[in-house]
């Protein structure tokens, strides 16, 4: 290595000195060969050059909070959300999993690189090793110029090194003095962290992504920095070498002159099942927290299928949650599962016709007795941790290890006098169908529907003043949060369904999901031009403020439905940017329809249009993404919101969601419910992994729990044993992460009404179709049984953690088939209801009141006391003596049942009277709730 004594004169020459006119000369980069043009310079203190650069040598923005590097990747087998035009939601599968993840402890880029204090060293200092300068180059493809910054191990991963392209040739550069050695780095392009696409040298970043590696030596003599340094025969500078589409072995040249590695795989099954997974179309080693179970063919003779089940999935049986294993070419059955740190027990299940053989793992000598004369196999996962979300329940993260912790003192559930989103009961108000305050409806010409009776695609007159009038009703019902249907200006014309060949009806935008914004300029976020408009058919901005203020005055939280996937083709925004690449088109310039087989496409699944009059945003275009996020921020701040329900979240790229969360964190510091609640809609009844991929500190707080709805329906309305549902609930409680806050539900606006599921007219995963949505065949049930079953389902929802949802009208068991019959106008007179509807409403009101008075139901933990085919008894505890405990006993059977309550004195919360433990009788389709200190 070159060594030198650094003297004052050398420092003056190297870093600039007074040239005699009072100005200080700027430091100049130098290389031994090759031109350098338009390069930003990062200067380091020479006195520190005798050692590898410390992360503290950078000067990060003190106000910039680092994004969470634990970026998830959407999983396969998802289902597309319904665009609310009367068409059911088909099953869908994965977005492209090639998501880069920022390096640990990274921060958003700052505007300028750090210039450190250049105080002269003492003359008797020791000799130090001098760095030489390396030019980092980001080569930008065609399109709008991005904002680019550099982050790496040499500057502490702050992202504080700007990169510039002064002459607009597409090559962004930054100069960094480095000692010889290997350095990891990433580029930050428009806020997204990614490895260098031109550098084939990469290492795993420890967060399911990659860092690029710069192998630096002195002198640094690149063949080229930009295309200007190359010749016509090889015009492209690709990672310091001029290229003419001649790539290394195993690589191909793309149409941008970039050497790329051809895909090795499309799905995990294309890789070694025991040790690899498919990431970015390449077979890469599975991360530590992905545990692979495997069993040799020799142990599975005659098996039709092989499964693994254990404490990680609630010991579910095949067909109901056990993990199905896949046979690999090497003679193994294998299945990989992403798990948190902790100890697990498991067994393999061999399916031979109707016979299920449960065996321990013959390759694992670690075993514990299973309580039935056999043994469970045991393993422990310890991949290190950053926080408790990576540890099993009862463990905390300490020194990057998951360790046991004492449950804590009294009061561990926090200040229960303050409403948090954890305590909320969420009520979905579809404004047009809720309450008409003035008897007037502004119809859209040519729309299908039966006015005020059953299925209709037409506006029915519900309005924002009507919501204000009914806030006392919601307060009396015990509602503590309102989800308001999208109130933004919407399409003024009728629109057909997605698939006109099966649904010939015409629809209006009464539901709010066809936004029609003007070309709003958000350069001044506090004063956009023009001001965003409220849908005139339901009211104006003053009316909307009245709704939010009235709800807040009544102690309720408020969330709006936000629609970010698309806009109406007749909107001013579309007309202004139709040819600016703001909206996704294929190479022929056409919109790509989701219904043309693209719901599952890894690329078009997040860019396709639901129908030809709703062009989807192209959020790869930074201006389009910025506009959408600014719009969401403006509505949230202007109307003092507490949260958003994000429509069709699976159908927008992940960077939209992470950008929104980061901006919300910056713009809204105080939250009425303890957090600005983001809850997403990802329509899948079976793929919990897909739901979980969108939940995290840098994205959603939670999602609507579709798998939970399916199993609740099966357990209460059909034949699934409650013991199995109880086991699944125990495992599901923490499946989505320690800070996750899922919304639990039994009915919503995209499926037939809950009362008909309770009446056993639908299977638990049945959705909407023209056949069940446009028919008078779903009258209001007149017998008590379905209302009582629905009451038991509400008892489960309202005595367990989560944000339970009540879809307007479900508190009275309002009838209706699929969409749009499930959106009938809300009846307001008791003379319009049968006695069973009134009784159900009273049950829901009482349950809400009990939940509000006993916060342990929302913030505590559930302990199962007994469970069987038709009964379930559990205790909610964990908030200390001040909150006491609540005991819940349920019977879903059509006959009475006896259960045991632990001995002691109780208060019967439904009857408000003392009660004793011991054997208690439960009427058919009923529940009891008790409390004691």
C-alpha positions, 0 to 999 in steps of 0.5 A: 500500500502507498504510505505518506506523511500528511503535512499541512501543505499536502492538506492544503493542496489536496483539499483546497486553499485560499487562492488570494482573492478570499475564495477557497478553491473547490476540491477536484477529483483525480484519476490516473486515466479516463475522463471524469465528468459531472461527479459529486465529491465526498471528502474524508478527513485525511487524519482518519485515512489510516483505518477502514472508514467508520460508519460514523464518518458520514453525516446523516440527516439528523431528522431522517428516520431509517426505513425498516429493512425487513421488506417482505415479498408478496407470496403466491396464490392471492385473489384480486380485489373486487372493483365494486362493479358487481363482479366476484373476486377470482383467485389470484397469484403472486406479484413479482418477488424480485424486491430489493431490500434496503441495507440495515439501519438505512436512512432516506437520502439527504440533499448533500454529502458530508464535508468533514472538518479539515483541521490540520494534523500535528506535524509529528503524526504517524504515517497513514495509508492514503485512500484513492478515489473511486467513482461510483456510477449508476446508469439510468435507462430511458425516462424521467431523470430520477433522484439518486444517492449512494449508501454503503459500508464506507459511509455508515449506510446513511444514504448521504452521498448524492449522485448527479448527472449534470449533462443528462447523459444518464450516467449518475456519478459520485466520487468517494475516497477509499482505501483498497478493499471490499465495500458493500453498497446500494443505490437509492433511486427515487427513495428505493434501495437496490443493488447496482444492476450493472455489478454482478458481484453481490452478497446477501444483505441479511434481509432477503435482499442483496448488497453490491460489492465494490472490489476497490484497488489503488490506483483506480483505473476504469476503462470508462465512466460513461458512454462518452468514454467509449467508441461506436463499436462498443458504445455503452459503459457497463460497470467501467467497461465499454460493451457492445452486448458481449456478456460474460458466460451465463449472461445475456444482453438486454435491449438496454445494453445491459448484461443480465443473468437469464432466469434460473427459476420461476417458482421455488420448485425449480430450485433445490427444495432442501436448500434453495428458493427462487428469488429474483428468478435466481436460485438463492440459499434459503434464509435462516428463518426459512426452515425446511422439513424433509422426509425420505421416500423410504419412510413414506411407502404407499402414501398418497400425500405427505404433510407436516404439522406442529406448534407452528401451524396449530397442529392442523390436519391435512386439508385444514391447514397442515403444510403439504409437502412436495416430492422432489427429484432427489427422492425426498418430500420437502416443505419450507416454512418461514418461522420466528425464532423459538422452539417448535414441536412437529410430526409428519402425517402420511395420508393413505386414502382415509387413513392418516399416520402420524410419525415423528421425524426419523432424521431428528433425534430430538424428541419430547413425549406427545402425551399419547404414548408417542413422541413429537420431534423438536427443533429450535430456530435461532437466526438472531433478532432485531426486535420482539416481532421476530421471536415467539410469544413470551420471548423478547429480543435481547442482544440479538437473541430471543429470551424469556421475559416475565409477563410484567407488572399490573397495567401492562395493557396500557392506559385503558381509559384512552381509546386505541385502534386496538379497542375499536369496533369498526362500522362500514358506512356505505354512504349512498345506501345508509341514510338519505337526509333530504329525500333527493337522489341525483340519478345517472342515466341508463343505470340498472336497478330496482329503486329502493328495493333489492339490487341496484346499480343506481344512486339511492340518495344516501348522503353525508348529512345523513351520516351525521344524523345517524352518529347517535345511532352508531354511538348507542350501538357501541361503534367506536370507529367509522370506515367511510366509503370513498367520498371523492368526486367520482365518475359521472357516467354509467359503466359496464361490468368487468365481464360484459358477457356474463353481466350485462347490467350498467352501474353508477359510481354510487360506491365511490370506487371510480375516482374522478380527480381534476389535474390537481397540482400538489406542489404546495401540499397545504394549498393544492390547485384546484382543491380536491372535490368531494362527490357532489351527489353525497355532499360537499367538503363542509358536510364531510368535515361535519361527519369527521368532527361529529364522529370525533366528538362522539369519541369515534375514530374515522378512516376513509376508503382510499382508492389508489389503483386507478382513476376514471378515464374522463377525469381531468388528471387522466386527460392531463397526463394521458401521454406522460406515461402516468398510466400503465400501457403495453408496448402497443399503447393499450391498457392491459385488462386484469380480466384478460388473464393478468390478475396473476401476472407477476408484472401486470398484476400490479399495473392492469386495469379493472376495466377499460374506463378505469386506467391504472396508474403506472407507479414506476413513474415517479411523478405519478407515484408522488401525485397519488401519495400527495393526494392521500396525505392531503385528504388525511391531513385536511380532514383530520383522519385517523386511518385508511382502508386501502382498496385492492392493495395487492394490485399496486406496486409495493413501493407505493405502500412503503412510500405512503407509510413513510410520508404519513410518519413524516407528516402526521406525528400525533394519532388519536388512536395511537397509530394512523391505522392502515388496513388493507384488502387482499382478497384470499381465503387461504393464503395467509402468507400473502396477507402477511407480506403486506403487514409491517412497520413500513407498510400496513398495520393489518389486513382484513382477515379473510382466512379468519372469516372463512374458518369462523363461518365454518365453525359457527355456521357449519360443521368444523369442530370448535376445538379445531377453530380454537387451535387455529385461533391460538396460532393465528393470534400472532401469525402476522407479527407482534404489532399487527392489528388485523380486522376480523369480520363475518360480512362485507360489501363484496360477498352475500350478506352474512345472514344468508351464510348463517342460514346455510344458503352459501358456502363459506367462500362463496362470493358475488356473481350476477346470478346471486347479485341480481335476483329477488331470491334472498328475502329476509329470513323469518325464523330465529336460527340464523340470527342466533348463529350470527349472534354467536359469530359476533360474540367471537369477534367482539370478545377477541383481539383485532378490530372487529368489522360490522358491515352496515346492516349486519347488526340487524341481519339485513338480507341480500345476495351478492353484489349489488343485492348486498348493498340494499338501503338501510332500513331505519324504522323498527316497524320494518324489522322482524323480532329476530332482527331487533333481538340481534341488534340488541345482542350486538349492542350489548357485546359492544358495550361489554367490549368497551367496558372490559379492555382485556377483551381487546388488549389481553390474551386468550387462554382456552379452558375447554373445547369440543365439537360444539362448545368453546370456553376461554378466558381473556386475561393478561391486563392485570388485577385492575382490568380483571378477567373475562370468561366466554362460553359458546355453544354453536349446536342446535341443542343445549349443552353443558360446560364447566366454568372454574369454581368461584364468584363471577358477574354474569355480564349479559344479565348483570347479576352475580353468578357461580362457577361450575357446570353451566347450561348453554341454550342452543346457538348461544353464549354467556360472558362472565367477569371476575377480578 
